[in-house]
Amino acid sequence: MEISKIATRWLPALMGLAGMVAASTASAETLKYLTWKAKSAGEAHAASLQWFADEFEKRTGGKHKIEIFWGGSVAGIRAVPEALESGVGDLGDVVAPYFQDQFLLNNIVSFHMPQPKNERELGKKMMEWYDQYPQFDAEMAKYNLKNIGWRPLEDYGLMCTKPIKSAEDMKGLRVRTYGSALPRLFEAMGATPVSMATPETYEALQRGILDCTPIGVTLARGYRFEEVAKYFVKFPLGANWGHFITVNLDTYNNLDEETRKILFQLGRDYMDHFVDVLYKMTDDIKGEWKSKGIEVLPFQAAPVAKAVQSEGVQSIRKQFVDRATAQGVPAAELVKFFAFD
């Protein structure tokens, strides 16, 4: 049979099969999620992230799935925003305090550490601000990104290699910091701030490069800091911000309206689920610490409140208010939320 006749005979069937494949591809999609967190980390981040992926598949009726690329296999902790912006991944964990120049408004909490609010209060307030002020969304959109989920980190204290019980004990300590506010706070208390990402901290504590690091109970377990630092100081930093569940804006816009609605609501439901998991894990870990020789030490709030009023800390807060106001946000009013009573 001539080639032209073969083509004529089979072309309609081949075109039909191609159409079926294309339709199947359009109706079912697997989104790539980038995280530096190891699946085996054993803390609230990893556990709740798997819930997020499973819940997305469930709520879309299997129409869409999320494949998580764990442990920085695609992008490390500081590389996720750029990887998402360029489309290397569809969703991922963006750690706001590492990108304060890019995401000023979305670091409103970072600029006001320490602060007195708990995890759920922070999460709800961030969602409220997102609904009221489009500037939060617009700031991410400049980098082809959109935040759809909120992970307020736990109530932070200090994990230390030596017992710290008073403001006097803080003097001369080398303390890991990040962002703009925390370095000024610890300087005001006589400590030496050391800028360092969380994944690098274990070795620094082990080798004596650091004396303390701000951290929460479950994160201390996840990063195994309790192996090299035996004192958890209840230094009143408050709940920390934090992580966003961020999606590539092109990916988000290309989803059908129903799926976008599901993703939007799931991101908000995730915050409450994360906090629930966090609280249970925190209680369990504190119970285990008693048998592992990890001491939980008190720390008075008054010296910390005094340090917040220092020129260094207040100058950072003023910089935020000035810059955020220039973006059309009533920043001076918003930041009253973080005031100590």
Sequence and secondary structure as in RCSB ss.txt:
>XXXX:A:sequence
MEISKIATRWLPALMGLAGMVAASTASAETLKYLTWKAKSAGEAHAASLQWFADEFEKRTGGKHKIEIFWGGSVA
GIRAVPEALESGVGDLGDVVAPYFQDQFLLNNIVSFHMPQPKNERELGKKMMEWYDQYPQFDAEMAKYNLKNIGW
RPLEDYGLMCTKPIKSAEDMKGLRVRTYGSALPRLFEAMGATPVSMATPETYEALQRGILDCTPIGVTLARGYRF
EEVAKYFVKFPLGANWGHFITVNLDTYNNLDEETRKILFQLGRDYMDHFVDVLYKMTDDIKGEWKSKGIEVLPFQ
AAPVAKAVQSEGVQSIRKQFVDRATAQGVPAAELVKFFAFD
>XXXX:A:secstr
  HHHHHHHHHHHHHHHHHHHHHHHHH EEEEEE SS GGG SHHHHHHHHHHHHHHHHTTTSEEEEEE TTSS 
 TTTHHHHHHTTS SEEEEEGGGGTTT SGGGTTGGG S    HHHHHHHHHHHHHH THHHHHHHTTTEEEEEE
EEEEEEEEEESS   SHHHHTT EEEE TTHHHHHHHHTT EEEE  GGGHHHHHHTTS SEEEE HHHHHHTTG
GGT  EEEEEEEEEEEEEEEEEEHHHHHHS HHHHHHHHHHHHHHHHHHHHHHHHHHHHHHHHHHHHT EEE   
SHHHHHHHTSHHHHHHHHHHHHHHHHTT  HHHHGGGG   
